[in-house]
Amino acid sequence: MNYDSKKPRERGKIKPPGYYCRVCKVRKLRDEFPGMADKGRVCKACATVSTGERLGMRHEEEIYHFLRQANFTEQTRERLDYLAQSKNKKTRELAELMLQVAKLAPYKKGRLKILSELAPDLLKKLQDLGLVATYGK
Ligand SMILES: [Zn+2]
């Protein structure tokens, strides 16, 4: 008895249809890509988002990441100083908030406690933005 000899299907030969968007990293159908671009394909949804907005989103991610790190380094602070001058209002605001956090509670450990005592307003803002967990509740 040989089960393998009659297997009808060929596996792994079919390439998924469509293209891979270099911005959202999602594979979509060919219809979702209006133009051809040699540098890489960008889907309709991503193409409508302006470059400035995209940059803002990337900066936001970057700022959120700083908060997850164990402490604010000198390098991080310099980067935040730079981002605080962004043309993007939200990026600016977030960077300024982070600079305040860096000043008051540079270390992640005990940060919520320190902020709740020294700067409850700042903590509230961070909580409203979903950046930190609610403290003491
Ligand atoms: Zn896309």
Residues whose N, C-alpha, C, O or C-beta is under 5 A from the ligand:
A	BS01	ZN	C21 V23 C24 C43 C46
